[in-house]
Amino acid sequence: MQFLSIRMAIAIVAVLTLIIATYYIFLREKVGKLNDVNPISIVERYSKAKLYADTEQVIACIVPEKRSEPMLKQFVGGVYKDSQYNIKILNVELDGDKGKVTYHATMEWGEPINTAEELNETVSVVKVDGKWYIDREEDWF
């Protein structure tokens, strides 16, 4: 009887290990592509980076052949505890691996700044090697 329970325990551990490994592989794939799996997710990442003045993230969202470095990188002061970021996708027009996404994004800064910023724009998007990017050169001024 003891022998069967040890075999059963080994089988259960093996099955659980297989399930966890499979889940991890698929989860890791999704996490790696979380922000570029579709045009909406890359626009959300891009707009948030612009509002947070996160220059490195803005550059990462742009299609590689159009990336440029600003003369001076903006200082990212961090997120205040009361800050709130919101985005509303207004329109998505796709034609194969290219398209346009219109959005409205707002950032309400908390204490001590107590101000708000917003973006209303239409950006071109392009899919390159299975990943979506913003298809533009960034105007750093």
CNS distance restraints for C-alpha pairs under 8 A (distance, minus, plus):
assign (resid   1 and name CA) (resid   5 and name CA) 6.60 0.50 0.50
assign (resid   2 and name CA) (resid   6 and name CA) 6.47 0.50 0.50
assign (resid   3 and name CA) (resid   7 and name CA) 6.35 0.50 0.50
assign (resid   4 and name CA) (resid   8 and name CA) 5.99 0.50 0.50
assign (resid   5 and name CA) (resid   9 and name CA) 6.00 0.50 0.50
assign (resid   6 and name CA) (resid  10 and name CA) 6.17 0.50 0.50
assign (resid   7 and name CA) (resid  11 and name CA) 6.15 0.50 0.50
assign (resid   8 and name CA) (resid  12 and name CA) 6.12 0.50 0.50
assign (resid   9 and name CA) (resid  13 and name CA) 6.11 0.50 0.50
assign (resid  10 and name CA) (resid  14 and name CA) 6.07 0.50 0.50
assign (resid  11 and name CA) (resid  15 and name CA) 6.14 0.50 0.50
assign (resid  12 and name CA) (resid  16 and name CA) 6.07 0.50 0.50
assign (resid  13 and name CA) (resid  17 and name CA) 5.98 0.50 0.50
assign (resid  14 and name CA) (resid  18 and name CA) 6.17 0.50 0.50
assign (resid  15 and name CA) (resid  19 and name CA) 6.19 0.50 0.50
assign (resid  16 and name CA) (resid  20 and name CA) 6.05 0.50 0.50
assign (resid  17 and name CA) (resid  21 and name CA) 5.96 0.50 0.50
assign (resid  18 and name CA) (resid  22 and name CA) 6.07 0.50 0.50
assign (resid  19 and name CA) (resid  23 and name CA) 6.08 0.50 0.50
assign (resid  20 and name CA) (resid  24 and name CA) 6.00 0.50 0.50
assign (resid  21 and name CA) (resid  25 and name CA) 6.17 0.50 0.50
assign (resid  22 and name CA) (resid  26 and name CA) 6.39 0.50 0.50
assign (resid  23 and name CA) (resid  27 and name CA) 5.91 0.50 0.50
assign (resid  24 and name CA) (resid  28 and name CA) 5.76 0.50 0.50
assign (resid  25 and name CA) (resid  29 and name CA) 6.30 0.50 0.50
assign (resid  26 and name CA) (resid  30 and name CA) 6.42 0.50 0.50
assign (resid  27 and name CA) (resid  31 and name CA) 6.12 0.50 0.50
assign (resid  28 and name CA) (resid  32 and name CA) 6.07 0.50 0.50
assign (resid  29 and name CA) (resid  33 and name CA) 6.44 0.50 0.50
assign (resid  30 and name CA) (resid  34 and name CA) 5.55 0.50 0.50
assign (resid  33 and name CA) (resid  37 and name CA) 5.64 0.50 0.50
assign (resid  33 and name CA) (resid 131 and name CA) 7.77 0.50 0.50
assign (resid  34 and name CA) (resid  41 and name CA) 7.56 0.50 0.50
assign (resid  35 and name CA) (resid  41 and name CA) 5.21 0.50 0.50
assign (resid  35 and name CA) (resid  42 and name CA) 5.38 0.50 0.50
assign (resid  35 and name CA) (resid  45 and name CA) 6.44 0.50 0.50
assign (resid  36 and name CA) (resid  41 and name CA) 5.96 0.50 0.50
assign (resid  36 and name CA) (resid  42 and name CA) 5.06 0.50 0.50
assign (resid  36 and name CA) (resid 131 and name CA) 5.35 0.50 0.50
assign (resid  36 and name CA) (resid 132 and name CA) 5.00 0.50 0.50
assign (resid  36 and name CA) (resid 133 and name CA) 6.98 0.50 0.50
assign (resid  37 and name CA) (resid  41 and name CA) 6.71 0.50 0.50
assign (resid  37 and name CA) (resid  42 and name CA) 7.56 0.50 0.50
assign (resid  37 and name CA) (resid 130 and name CA) 7.82 0.50 0.50
assign (resid  37 and name CA) (resid 131 and name CA) 6.09 0.50 0.50
assign (resid  37 and name CA) (resid 132 and name CA) 6.41 0.50 0.50
assign (resid  38 and name CA) (resid  42 and name CA) 6.64 0.50 0.50
assign (resid  38 and name CA) (resid 131 and name CA) 7.58 0.50 0.50
assign (resid  38 and name CA) (resid 132 and name CA) 5.99 0.50 0.50
assign (resid  39 and name CA) (resid  43 and name CA) 6.25 0.50 0.50
assign (resid  39 and name CA) (resid 101 and name CA) 7.36 0.50 0.50
assign (resid  39 and name CA) (resid 125 and name CA) 6.43 0.50 0.50
assign (resid  39 and name CA) (resid 126 and name CA) 7.93 0.50 0.50
assign (resid  39 and name CA) (resid 132 and name CA) 5.85 0.50 0.50
assign (resid  39 and name CA) (resid 133 and name CA) 7.48 0.50 0.50
assign (resid  40 and name CA) (resid  44 and name CA) 6.16 0.50 0.50
assign (resid  40 and name CA) (resid  89 and name CA) 7.44 0.50 0.50
assign (resid  40 and name CA) (resid  92 and name CA) 7.95 0.50 0.50
assign (resid  40 and name CA) (resid 101 and name CA) 7.29 0.50 0.50
assign (resid  41 and name CA) (resid  45 and name CA) 6.23 0.50 0.50
assign (resid  42 and name CA) (resid  46 and name CA) 6.01 0.50 0.50
assign (resid  42 and name CA) (resid  61 and name CA) 6.65 0.50 0.50
assign (resid  42 and name CA) (resid 132 and name CA) 6.42 0.50 0.50
assign (resid  42 and name CA) (resid 133 and name CA) 6.31 0.50 0.50
assign (resid  42 and name CA) (resid 134 and name CA) 7.21 0.50 0.50
assign (resid  43 and name CA) (resid  47 and name CA) 5.98 0.50 0.50
assign (resid  43 and name CA) (resid 101 and name CA) 7.42 0.50 0.50
assign (resid  43 and name CA) (resid 123 and name CA) 7.86 0.50 0.50
assign (resid  43 and name CA) (resid 134 and name CA) 7.20 0.50 0.50
assign (resid  44 and name CA) (resid  48 and name CA) 6.13 0.50 0.50
assign (resid  44 and name CA) (resid  87 and name CA) 6.99 0.50 0.50
assign (resid  45 and name CA) (resid  49 and name CA) 6.15 0.50 0.50
assign (resid  45 and name CA) (resid  57 and name CA) 7.87 0.50 0.50
assign (resid  45 and name CA) (resid  61 and name CA) 7.38 0.50 0.50
assign (resid  46 and name CA) (resid  50 and name CA) 6.22 0.50 0.50
assign (resid  46 and name CA) (resid  57 and name CA) 7.14 0.50 0.50
assign (resid  46 and name CA) (resid  58 and name CA) 5.61 0.50 0.50
assign (resid  46 and name CA) (resid  61 and name CA) 5.87 0.50 0.50
assign (resid  46 and name CA) (resid 134 and name CA) 7.76 0.50 0.50
assign (resid  47 and name CA) (resid  51 and name CA) 6.22 0.50 0.50
assign (resid  47 and name CA) (resid 105 and name CA) 6.80 0.50 0.50
assign (resid  47 and name CA) (resid 119 and name CA) 7.58 0.50 0.50
assign (resid  48 and name CA) (resid  52 and name CA) 6.07 0.50 0.50
assign (resid  48 and name CA) (resid  85 and name CA) 7.30 0.50 0.50
assign (resid  48 and name CA) (resid 105 and name CA) 7.81 0.50 0.50
assign (resid  49 and name CA) (resid  53 and name CA) 5.86 0.50 0.50
assign (resid  49 and name CA) (resid  54 and name CA) 4.88 0.50 0.50
assign (resid  49 and name CA) (resid  55 and name CA) 7.04 0.50 0.50
assign (resid  49 and name CA) (resid  57 and name CA) 5.69 0.50 0.50
assign (resid  49 and name CA) (resid  58 and name CA) 5.55 0.50 0.50
assign (resid  50 and name CA) (resid  54 and name CA) 6.22 0.50 0.50
assign (resid  50 and name CA) (resid  55 and name CA) 7.31 0.50 0.50
assign (resid  50 and name CA) (resid  58 and name CA) 6.28 0.50 0.50
assign (resid  51 and name CA) (resid 106 and name CA) 7.76 0.50 0.50
assign (resid  51 and name CA) (resid 107 and name CA) 6.51 0.50 0.50
assign (resid  51 and name CA) (resid 117 and name CA) 7.16 0.50 0.50
assign (resid  51 and name CA) (resid 118 and name CA) 7.59 0.50 0.50
assign (resid  51 and name CA) (resid 119 and name CA) 7.95 0.50 0.50
assign (resid  52 and name CA) (resid  76 and name CA) 6.95 0.50 0.50
assign (resid  52 and name CA) (resid  78 and name CA) 7.91 0.50 0.50
assign (resid  52 and name CA) (resid  79 and name CA) 7.84 0.50 0.50
assign (resid  53 and name CA) (resid  74 and name CA) 6.27 0.50 0.50
assign (resid  53 and name CA) (resid  75 and name CA) 7.21 0.50 0.50
assign (resid  53 and name CA) (resid  76 and name CA) 5.97 0.50 0.50
assign (resid  54 and name CA) (resid  58 and name CA) 6.38 0.50 0.50
assign (resid  54 and name CA) (resid  74 and name CA) 7.25 0.50 0.50
assign (resid  54 and name CA) (resid  75 and name CA) 7.87 0.50 0.50
assign (resid  54 and name CA) (resid  76 and name CA) 6.10 0.50 0.50
assign (resid  55 and name CA) (resid  59 and name CA) 6.24 0.50 0.50
assign (resid  55 and name CA) (resid  73 and name CA) 6.37 0.50 0.50
assign (resid  55 and name CA) (resid  74 and name CA) 6.46 0.50 0.50
assign (resid  56 and name CA) (resid  60 and name CA) 6.21 0.50 0.50
assign (resid  57 and name CA) (resid  61 and name CA) 6.31 0.50 0.50
assign (resid  58 and name CA) (resid  62 and name CA) 6.76 0.50 0.50
assign (resid  59 and name CA) (resid  67 and name CA) 6.06 0.50 0.50
assign (resid  59 and name CA) (resid  68 and name CA) 7.20 0.50 0.50
assign (resid  59 and name CA) (resid  69 and name CA) 7.59 0.50 0.50
assign (resid  60 and name CA) (resid  64 and name CA) 7.91 0.50 0.50
assign (resid  61 and name CA) (resid 133 and name CA) 5.44 0.50 0.50
assign (resid  61 and name CA) (resid 134 and name CA) 5.83 0.50 0.50
assign (resid  62 and name CA) (resid  66 and name CA) 6.72 0.50 0.50
assign (resid  62 and name CA) (resid  67 and name CA) 5.98 0.50 0.50
assign (resid  62 and name CA) (resid 133 and name CA) 5.29 0.50 0.50
assign (resid  62 and name CA) (resid 134 and name CA) 4.59 0.50 0.50
assign (resid  62 and name CA) (resid 135 and name CA) 6.13 0.50 0.50
assign (resid  62 and name CA) (resid 136 and name CA) 6.64 0.50 0.50
assign (resid  62 and name CA) (resid 137 and name CA) 7.40 0.50 0.50
assign (resid  62 and name CA) (resid 138 and name CA) 7.98 0.50 0.50
assign (resid  63 and name CA) (resid  67 and name CA) 6.55 0.50 0.50
assign (resid  63 and name CA) (resid 126 and name CA) 7.53 0.50 0.50
assign (resid  63 and name CA) (resid 128 and name CA) 7.83 0.50 0.50
assign (resid  63 and name CA) (resid 133 and name CA) 5.01 0.50 0.50
assign (resid  63 and name CA) (resid 134 and name CA) 5.79 0.50 0.50
assign (resid  63 and name CA) (resid 135 and name CA) 5.59 0.50 0.50
assign (resid  63 and name CA) (resid 136 and name CA) 7.30 0.50 0.50
assign (resid  66 and name CA) (resid 135 and name CA) 7.50 0.50 0.50
assign (resid  66 and name CA) (resid 136 and name CA) 6.39 0.50 0.50
assign (resid  66 and name CA) (resid 137 and name CA) 5.28 0.50 0.50
assign (resid  67 and name CA) (resid 137 and name CA) 6.30 0.50 0.50
assign (resid  67 and name CA) (resid 138 and name CA) 7.49 0.50 0.50
assign (resid  68 and name CA) (resid 137 and name CA) 7.17 0.50 0.50
assign (resid  68 and name CA) (resid 138 and name CA) 7.27 0.50 0.50
assign (resid  70 and name CA) (resid 140 and name CA) 6.01 0.50 0.50
assign (resid  79 and name CA) (resid  83 and name CA) 6.41 0.50 0.50
assign (resid  79 and name CA) (resid 109 and name CA) 7.88 0.50 0.50
assign (resid  80 and name CA) (resid 109 and name CA) 6.64 0.50 0.50
assign (resid  80 and name CA) (resid 110 and name CA) 5.54 0.50 0.50
assign (resid  80 and name CA) (resid 111 and name CA) 6.59 0.50 0.50
assign (resid  81 and name CA) (resid 110 and name CA) 6.44 0.50 0.50
assign (resid  81 and name CA) (resid 111 and name CA) 7.57 0.50 0.50
assign (resid  82 and name CA) (resid 109 and name CA) 6.68 0.50 0.50
assign (resid  82 and name CA) (resid 110 and name CA) 4.20 0.50 0.50
assign (resid  82 and name CA) (resid 111 and name CA) 6.56 0.50 0.50
assign (resid  83 and name CA) (resid 107 and name CA) 7.06 0.50 0.50
assign (resid  83 and name CA) (resid 108 and name CA) 5.45 0.50 0.50
assign (resid  83 and name CA) (resid 109 and name CA) 4.41 0.50 0.50
assign (resid  83 and name CA) (resid 110 and name CA) 4.61 0.50 0.50
assign (resid  84 and name CA) (resid 106 and name CA) 8.00 0.50 0.50
assign (resid  84 and name CA) (resid 107 and name CA) 5.70 0.50 0.50
assign (resid  84 and name CA) (resid 108 and name CA) 5.16 0.50 0.50
assign (resid  84 and name CA) (resid 109 and name CA) 6.63 0.50 0.50
assign (resid  84 and name CA) (resid 110 and name CA) 7.74 0.50 0.50
assign (resid  85 and name CA) (resid 105 and name CA) 7.40 0.50 0.50
assign (resid  85 and name CA) (resid 106 and name CA) 5.78 0.50 0.50
assign (resid  85 and name CA) (resid 107 and name CA) 4.55 0.50 0.50
assign (resid  85 and name CA) (resid 108 and name CA) 6.53 0.50 0.50
assign (resid  86 and name CA) (resid 105 and name CA) 5.58 0.50 0.50
assign (resid  86 and name CA) (resid 106 and name CA) 5.31 0.50 0.50
assign (resid  86 and name CA) (resid 107 and name CA) 6.57 0.50 0.50
assign (resid  87 and name CA) (resid 103 and name CA) 6.98 0.50 0.50
assign (resid  87 and name CA) (resid 104 and name CA) 5.75 0.50 0.50
assign (resid  87 and name CA) (resid 105 and name CA) 4.15 0.50 0.50
assign (resid  87 and name CA) (resid 106 and name CA) 6.42 0.50 0.50
assign (resid  88 and name CA) (resid 103 and name CA) 5.67 0.50 0.50
assign (resid  88 and name CA) (resid 104 and name CA) 5.28 0.50 0.50
assign (resid  88 and name CA) (resid 105 and name CA) 6.27 0.50 0.50
assign (resid  89 and name CA) (resid 101 and name CA) 7.35 0.50 0.50
assign (resid  89 and name CA) (resid 102 and name CA) 6.18 0.50 0.50
assign (resid  89 and name CA) (resid 103 and name CA) 4.42 0.50 0.50
assign (resid  89 and name CA) (resid 104 and name CA) 6.54 0.50 0.50
assign (resid  90 and name CA) (resid 101 and name CA) 7.60 0.50 0.50
assign (resid  90 and name CA) (resid 102 and name CA) 5.35 0.50 0.50
assign (resid  90 and name CA) (resid 103 and name CA) 5.10 0.50 0.50
assign (resid  90 and name CA) (resid 104 and name CA) 7.12 0.50 0.50
assign (resid  91 and name CA) (resid 101 and name CA) 5.70 0.50 0.50
assign (resid  91 and name CA) (resid 102 and name CA) 5.02 0.50 0.50
assign (resid  91 and name CA) (resid 103 and name CA) 7.02 0.50 0.50
assign (resid  92 and name CA) (resid  99 and name CA) 7.38 0.50 0.50
assign (resid  92 and name CA) (resid 100 and name CA) 5.94 0.50 0.50
assign (resid  92 and name CA) (resid 101 and name CA) 4.59 0.50 0.50
assign (resid  92 and name CA) (resid 102 and name CA) 6.52 0.50 0.50
assign (resid  93 and name CA) (resid  99 and name CA) 5.35 0.50 0.50
assign (resid  93 and name CA) (resid 100 and name CA) 5.27 0.50 0.50
assign (resid  93 and name CA) (resid 101 and name CA) 6.46 0.50 0.50
assign (resid  94 and name CA) (resid  98 and name CA) 5.89 0.50 0.50
assign (resid  94 and name CA) (resid  99 and name CA) 4.13 0.50 0.50
assign (resid  94 and name CA) (resid 100 and name CA) 6.54 0.50 0.50
assign (resid  95 and name CA) (resid  99 and name CA) 5.72 0.50 0.50
assign (resid  97 and name CA) (resid 126 and name CA) 5.59 0.50 0.50
assign (resid  97 and name CA) (resid 127 and name CA) 4.91 0.50 0.50
assign (resid  97 and name CA) (resid 128 and name CA) 7.74 0.50 0.50
assign (resid  98 and name CA) (resid 124 and name CA) 7.41 0.50 0.50
assign (resid  98 and name CA) (resid 125 and name CA) 5.68 0.50 0.50
assign (resid  98 and name CA) (resid 126 and name CA) 4.43 0.50 0.50
assign (resid  98 and name CA) (resid 127 and name CA) 6.41 0.50 0.50
assign (resid  99 and name CA) (resid 124 and name CA) 5.73 0.50 0.50
assign (resid  99 and name CA) (resid 125 and name CA) 5.24 0.50 0.50
assign (resid  99 and name CA) (resid 126 and name CA) 6.52 0.50 0.50
assign (resid 100 and name CA) (resid 122 and name CA) 6.44 0.50 0.50
assign (resid 100 and name CA) (resid 123 and name CA) 5.53 0.50 0.50
assign (resid 100 and name CA) (resid 124 and name CA) 4.39 0.50 0.50
assign (resid 100 and name CA) (resid 125 and name CA) 5.76 0.50 0.50
assign (resid 101 and name CA) (resid 122 and name CA) 5.42 0.50 0.50
assign (resid 101 and name CA) (resid 123 and name CA) 5.45 0.50 0.50
assign (resid 101 and name CA) (resid 124 and name CA) 6.49 0.50 0.50
assign (resid 101 and name CA) (resid 125 and name CA) 7.24 0.50 0.50
assign (resid 102 and name CA) (resid 120 and name CA) 7.59 0.50 0.50
assign (resid 102 and name CA) (resid 121 and name CA) 5.71 0.50 0.50
assign (resid 102 and name CA) (resid 122 and name CA) 4.05 0.50 0.50
assign (resid 102 and name CA) (resid 123 and name CA) 6.43 0.50 0.50
assign (resid 103 and name CA) (resid 119 and name CA) 7.77 0.50 0.50
assign (resid 103 and name CA) (resid 120 and name CA) 5.91 0.50 0.50
assign (resid 103 and name CA) (resid 121 and name CA) 5.86 0.50 0.50
assign (resid 103 and name CA) (resid 122 and name CA) 6.42 0.50 0.50
assign (resid 104 and name CA) (resid 118 and name CA) 7.22 0.50 0.50
assign (resid 104 and name CA) (resid 119 and name CA) 5.65 0.50 0.50
assign (resid 104 and name CA) (resid 120 and name CA) 4.57 0.50 0.50
assign (resid 104 and name CA) (resid 121 and name CA) 6.84 0.50 0.50
assign (resid 105 and name CA) (resid 118 and name CA) 5.49 0.50 0.50
assign (resid 105 and name CA) (resid 119 and name CA) 5.12 0.50 0.50
assign (resid 105 and name CA) (resid 120 and name CA) 6.62 0.50 0.50
assign (resid 106 and name CA) (resid 116 and name CA) 7.06 0.50 0.50
assign (resid 106 and name CA) (resid 117 and name CA) 5.69 0.50 0.50
assign (resid 106 and name CA) (resid 118 and name CA) 4.21 0.50 0.50
assign (resid 106 and name CA) (resid 119 and name CA) 6.42 0.50 0.50
assign (resid 107 and name CA) (resid 116 and name CA) 5.50 0.50 0.50
assign (resid 107 and name CA) (resid 117 and name CA) 5.20 0.50 0.50
assign (resid 107 and name CA) (resid 118 and name CA) 6.20 0.50 0.50
assign (resid 108 and name CA) (resid 114 and name CA) 7.19 0.50 0.50
assign (resid 108 and name CA) (resid 115 and name CA) 5.98 0.50 0.50
assign (resid 108 and name CA) (resid 116 and name CA) 4.27 0.50 0.50
assign (resid 108 and name CA) (resid 117 and name CA) 6.53 0.50 0.50
assign (resid 109 and name CA) (resid 113 and name CA) 6.10 0.50 0.50
assign (resid 109 and name CA) (resid 114 and name CA) 5.32 0.50 0.50
assign (resid 109 and name CA) (resid 115 and name CA) 5.38 0.50 0.50
assign (resid 109 and name CA) (resid 116 and name CA) 5.85 0.50 0.50
assign (resid 110 and name CA) (resid 114 and name CA) 5.00 0.50 0.50
assign (resid 110 and name CA) (resid 115 and name CA) 7.33 0.50 0.50
assign (resid 123 and name CA) (resid 134 and name CA) 6.85 0.50 0.50
assign (resid 123 and name CA) (resid 135 and name CA) 7.45 0.50 0.50
assign (resid 123 and name CA) (resid 136 and name CA) 7.86 0.50 0.50
assign (resid 124 and name CA) (resid 134 and name CA) 5.98 0.50 0.50
assign (resid 124 and name CA) (resid 135 and name CA) 5.17 0.50 0.50
assign (resid 124 and name CA) (resid 136 and name CA) 6.96 0.50 0.50
assign (resid 125 and name CA) (resid 132 and name CA) 6.67 0.50 0.50
assign (resid 125 and name CA) (resid 133 and name CA) 5.58 0.50 0.50
assign (resid 125 and name CA) (resid 134 and name CA) 4.59 0.50 0.50
assign (resid 125 and name CA) (resid 135 and name CA) 4.95 0.50 0.50
assign (resid 126 and name CA) (resid 132 and name CA) 5.58 0.50 0.50
assign (resid 126 and name CA) (resid 133 and name CA) 5.45 0.50 0.50
assign (resid 126 and name CA) (resid 134 and name CA) 6.44 0.50 0.50
assign (resid 126 and name CA) (resid 135 and name CA) 5.79 0.50 0.50
assign (resid 127 and name CA) (resid 131 and name CA) 5.29 0.50 0.50
assign (resid 127 and name CA) (resid 132 and name CA) 4.28 0.50 0.50
assign (resid 127 and name CA) (resid 133 and name CA) 6.27 0.50 0.50
assign (resid 128 and name CA) (resid 132 and name CA) 6.34 0.50 0.50
assign (resid 128 and name CA) (resid 133 and name CA) 7.47 0.50 0.50
